[in-house]
Amino acid sequence: MRLFLLVCLLLTGASGQQTSPTPAASPGMSNQQKARAVLDQMIAALGGQAYLNVQDSYSEGRYGRFHNEAMVATNVFFRFWQWPDKERFEITPQRDIVYLYLGDKEYEIIYRGSTELNPEKDENVKQGLQRRRYSLEIVLRTWLNQPGTLLLDEGAGLAENRMAEKITIINSKNEAVTLLINTDTHLPVQKIVTTRDPQTREQDVETETFDSWRMVQGVNTPFNILLTRNGQIVRQLFFSTVTYNNHPDPSIFTPKLMKYPRK
């Protein structure tokens, strides 16, 4: 199965200061070693240990949600994130609608209380929880340190009209993420996740594009993130403020247990 996946990935096609050539081009390195060298350069560009040691973040900005290429919702957001699996996403200026993510569970909180959302009944919930399992932080801070993880350097190509190195990371569960990494800045341009619906067997491809990088507290941070699914825009986030290691009160990640009927 692993060999079949590697063959498929090889057959599948897939931001700035000038730096020295990527070490992946050094002679005598195996494909796995080349891929690891490119990833190490990317992690260094992201901030190295400052990036790997981030414990939490707070951000503000505006988001747009799309359906069939048309924007169906837009609002301001306030986001709290805590490593490894806690997130609080507040929307509206009054911050009165909250989506809380704890591990593999999602809660919706409004003035009447909170309710746990069912991924089996809501495709958006299912996709959102799945997306968290393939986040860049999880891939770089967890997958790369797990035994059995395979790295594949698939060579150079174009991503968002930039030259990029294509690296695929496959964990021991045969879950794969492909990163397109700018060859000049060594920052990730895109993250591509391909999954297959266990019932319909249809393939879904999600692409996350990172842009407008700024250095914040020693961590290189994208201030513009675009998400597409099967070629169609799903969501775009524009950040105005990002801070790290604020040590938020643990209570903000605790859902109220009162339930309400959700329409």
VEXDREN-2710 file (C-alpha; in Angstrom, 1 decimal):
% VEXDREN-2710
k/r/px/py/pz
1/MET/0.0/0.0/0.0
2/ARG/2.8/2.4/0.9
3/LEU/4.7/1.6/-2.3
4/PHE/1.5/2.1/-4.4
5/LEU/0.9/5.5/-2.7
6/LEU/4.5/6.6/-3.5
7/VAL/4.1/5.7/-7.1
8/CYS/0.8/7.6/-7.3
9/LEU/2.5/10.6/-5.8
10/LEU/5.3/10.5/-8.3
11/LEU/2.8/10.4/-11.2
12/THR/0.7/13.3/-9.8
13/GLY/1.6/16.9/-10.7
14/ALA/1.4/19.4/-8.2
15/SER/7.0/33.7/-0.5
16/GLY/11.1/36.8/-0.7
17/GLN/14.8/37.2/-0.2
18/GLN/17.6/35.4/-2.1
19/THR/19.3/32.7/-0.2
20/SER/21.9/30.0/-1.0
21/PRO/20.8/27.1/-3.2
22/THR/18.8/24.4/-1.5
23/PRO/20.9/21.6/0.0
24/ALA/18.5/19.1/-1.7
25/ALA/20.7/19.5/-4.8
26/SER/23.8/18.3/-3.1
27/PRO/25.2/15.1/-4.7
28/GLY/25.2/11.9/-2.8
29/MET/22.0/12.5/-0.9
30/SER/19.1/10.0/-1.0
31/ASN/15.7/11.3/-2.0
32/GLN/14.6/11.1/1.7
33/GLN/17.6/13.1/2.8
34/LYS/17.0/15.8/0.1
35/ALA/13.4/16.1/1.2
36/ARG/14.5/16.4/4.9
37/ALA/17.0/19.1/3.9
38/VAL/14.4/21.1/2.2
39/LEU/12.0/20.8/5.1
40/ASP/14.8/21.8/7.6
41/GLN/15.4/24.9/5.5
42/MET/11.7/25.7/5.6
43/ILE/11.4/25.3/9.3
44/ALA/14.4/27.6/9.8
45/ALA/12.7/30.2/7.5
46/LEU/9.6/29.9/9.6
47/GLY/11.6/30.8/12.7
48/GLY/13.4/27.6/13.7
49/GLN/13.0/26.8/17.4
50/ALA/10.9/29.9/17.9
51/TYR/8.3/28.4/15.5
52/LEU/8.6/24.9/16.9
53/ASN/8.2/26.1/20.5
54/VAL/5.1/28.2/20.0
55/GLN/2.5/27.1/22.6
56/ASP/-0.4/29.4/21.7
57/SER/-1.4/32.3/19.5
58/TYR/-4.1/35.0/19.3
59/SER/-5.2/36.6/16.0
60/GLU/-7.7/39.0/14.6
61/GLY/-8.9/39.8/11.1
62/ARG/-11.6/39.3/8.5
63/TYR/-12.7/36.1/6.8
64/GLY/-14.8/35.3/3.7
65/ARG/-16.7/32.1/3.2
66/PHE/-17.5/31.0/-0.4
67/HIS/-19.9/28.6/-2.2
68/ASN/-19.7/27.9/-5.9
69/GLU/-17.1/30.7/-6.2
70/ALA/-19.5/33.3/-4.7
71/MET/-19.0/34.8/-1.2
72/VAL/-21.8/33.8/1.0
73/ALA/-20.6/35.3/4.3
74/THR/-18.0/37.7/5.6
75/ASN/-17.2/39.0/9.1
76/VAL/-14.5/39.9/11.6
77/PHE/-12.9/37.0/13.6
78/PHE/-11.0/36.6/16.8
79/ARG/-9.0/33.4/17.1
80/PHE/-7.3/31.7/20.0
81/TRP/-5.2/28.6/19.4
82/GLN/-3.3/26.4/21.8
83/TRP/-1.0/23.6/20.9
84/PRO/-1.7/20.9/20.1
85/ASP/-5.5/20.7/19.5
86/LYS/-7.4/23.6/21.1
87/GLU/-9.0/26.4/19.1
88/ARG/-11.6/29.1/19.8
89/PHE/-12.9/31.0/16.8
90/GLU/-15.2/34.0/17.6
91/ILE/-17.0/35.9/14.9
92/THR/-19.0/39.2/14.7
93/PRO/-17.8/42.4/16.3
94/GLN/-19.8/41.4/19.5
95/ARG/-17.9/38.1/19.5
96/ASP/-21.2/36.4/20.3
97/ILE/-20.9/33.4/18.0
98/VAL/-18.1/31.0/18.9
99/TYR/-16.8/27.8/17.4
100/LEU/-14.7/25.7/19.8
101/TYR/-12.5/22.9/18.7
102/LEU/-11.2/20.4/21.3
103/GLY/-9.4/17.5/19.8
104/ASP/-11.8/15.7/17.4
105/LYS/-14.8/17.6/18.7
106/GLU/-16.4/20.9/17.6
107/TYR/-18.9/23.0/19.6
108/GLU/-21.0/25.9/18.6
109/ILE/-21.6/28.5/21.4
110/ILE/-24.2/31.3/21.3
111/TYR/-26.1/33.3/23.9
112/ARG/-28.4/30.3/24.7
113/GLY/-25.5/28.0/25.5
114/SER/-23.5/25.4/23.5
115/THR/-24.0/22.2/21.6
116/GLU/-21.6/19.6/20.2
117/LEU/-21.8/19.5/16.4
118/ASN/-22.1/16.1/14.7
119/PRO/-19.7/15.6/11.8
120/GLU/-21.9/12.7/10.5
121/LYS/-24.8/15.1/10.0
122/ASP/-22.9/18.2/8.8
123/GLU/-20.4/18.0/6.0
124/ASN/-18.8/21.3/6.9
125/VAL/-18.1/20.1/10.4
126/LYS/-16.6/16.9/9.1
127/GLN/-14.3/18.7/6.7
128/GLY/-13.3/21.2/9.4
129/LEU/-12.3/18.5/11.9
130/GLN/-10.5/16.6/9.1
131/ARG/-8.6/19.8/8.1
132/ARG/-7.3/20.1/11.7
133/ARG/-5.6/16.7/11.5
134/TYR/-3.6/17.9/8.5
135/SER/-2.6/21.3/9.8
136/LEU/0.9/22.6/9.0
137/GLU/1.7/22.6/12.8
138/ILE/0.7/19.0/13.2
139/VAL/2.6/17.9/10.1
140/LEU/5.9/19.7/11.1
141/ARG/5.8/19.2/14.8
142/THR/4.3/15.7/15.1
143/TRP/4.5/13.8/11.8
144/LEU/8.2/14.5/11.2
145/ASN/9.1/13.1/14.6
146/GLN/7.0/9.9/14.3
147/PRO/8.6/6.6/13.4
148/GLY/7.6/5.3/9.9
149/THR/7.1/8.7/8.4
150/LEU/8.3/8.8/4.7
151/LEU/9.6/11.9/2.9
152/LEU/9.5/12.3/-0.9
153/ASP/11.3/15.0/-2.9
154/GLU/9.3/15.3/-6.1
155/GLY/11.5/18.0/-7.6
156/ALA/10.9/21.6/-8.7
157/GLY/7.8/23.2/-10.1
158/LEU/5.6/26.3/-10.1
159/ALA/3.2/27.4/-7.3
160/GLU/1.4/30.7/-7.5
161/ASN/3.9/31.7/-10.3
162/ARG/6.8/31.1/-8.0
163/MET/9.5/28.4/-8.4
164/ALA/8.9/25.8/-5.6
165/GLU/10.2/22.5/-4.4
166/LYS/7.5/19.8/-4.0
167/ILE/7.9/17.7/-0.9
168/THR/5.4/15.0/0.2
169/ILE/5.2/13.7/3.8
170/ILE/3.5/10.4/4.4
171/ASN/2.9/9.3/8.0
172/SER/2.6/5.7/9.3
173/LYS/-1.2/5.7/8.7
174/ASN/-0.6/6.4/4.9
175/GLU/-2.0/10.0/5.4
176/ALA/-0.1/12.3/3.0
177/VAL/0.5/16.1/2.8
178/THR/2.3/17.8/-0.1
179/LEU/4.1/21.1/0.5
180/LEU/5.2/23.4/-2.3
181/ILE/8.1/25.4/-0.8
182/ASN/9.4/28.7/-2.4
183/THR/13.0/28.0/-3.6
184/ASP/14.0/31.6/-2.8
185/THR/12.5/32.3/0.6
186/HIS/12.1/28.6/1.7
187/LEU/8.7/29.5/3.0
188/PRO/5.7/27.2/2.2
189/VAL/3.5/28.5/-0.7
190/GLN/0.9/25.8/-0.6
191/LYS/-0.2/22.8/1.4
192/ILE/-2.1/20.1/-0.5
193/VAL/-4.1/17.3/1.1
194/THR/-5.8/14.6/-1.0
195/THR/-8.3/12.3/0.7
196/ARG/-10.9/9.8/-0.4
197/ASP/-14.4/9.5/0.9
198/PRO/-14.7/6.0/2.5
199/GLN/-18.2/5.5/1.2
200/THR/-18.3/7.1/-2.2
201/ARG/-14.6/6.5/-2.9
202/GLU/-14.5/10.0/-4.5
203/GLN/-11.3/11.9/-4.2
204/ASP/-11.2/15.4/-2.6
205/VAL/-8.2/17.8/-2.9
206/GLU/-7.8/20.7/-0.5
207/THR/-5.2/23.3/-1.1
208/GLU/-4.1/25.9/1.4
209/THR/-2.2/28.9/0.0
210/PHE/0.0/31.1/2.3
211/ASP/0.9/34.7/1.4
212/SER/1.8/38.1/2.9
213/TRP/4.4/36.8/5.3
214/ARG/5.5/38.9/8.2
215/MET/7.9/38.2/11.1
216/VAL/6.1/38.3/14.4
217/GLN/8.1/37.6/17.6
218/GLY/10.7/35.6/15.7
219/VAL/8.0/33.5/13.9
220/ASN/7.4/34.0/10.1
221/THR/3.6/34.3/9.8
222/PRO/1.3/34.3/6.8
223/PHE/-1.3/37.2/7.0
224/ASN/-3.3/35.9/4.1
225/ILE/-4.5/32.3/3.8
226/LEU/-6.7/31.0/1.0
227/LEU/-8.4/27.6/1.1
228/THR/-9.8/25.8/-1.9
229/ARG/-11.5/22.4/-2.2
230/ASN/-11.5/20.6/-5.5
231/GLY/-10.5/23.8/-7.3
232/GLN/-13.2/26.0/-5.8
233/ILE/-12.6/28.7/-3.1
234/VAL/-13.9/27.7/0.3
235/ARG/-12.6/30.3/2.7
236/GLN/-10.1/33.2/2.9
237/LEU/-8.6/34.7/6.0
238/PHE/-7.0/38.2/6.2
239/PHE/-5.1/38.8/9.4
240/SER/-4.6/42.2/11.0
241/THR/-3.1/41.1/14.3
242/VAL/-1.1/38.0/15.4
243/THR/0.7/37.5/18.7
244/TYR/2.3/34.3/20.2
245/ASN/2.6/32.7/23.6
246/ASN/0.0/34.8/25.4
247/HIS/-0.9/32.0/27.8
248/PRO/-4.7/32.4/27.7
249/ASP/-7.0/31.5/30.5
250/PRO/-7.9/27.8/30.2
251/SER/-11.6/28.6/30.7
252/ILE/-11.9/30.0/27.2
253/PHE/-11.5/26.4/25.9
254/THR/-14.3/25.0/28.2
255/PRO/-17.7/24.7/26.5
256/LYS/-20.8/25.3/28.5
257/LEU/-22.8/22.1/28.7
258/MET/-26.2/23.5/28.2
259/LYS/-27.7/22.3/24.9
260/TYR/-30.1/24.1/22.5
261/PRO/-31.9/23.0/19.3
262/ARG/-29.8/23.9/16.3
263/LYS/-31.5/24.8/13.1
END
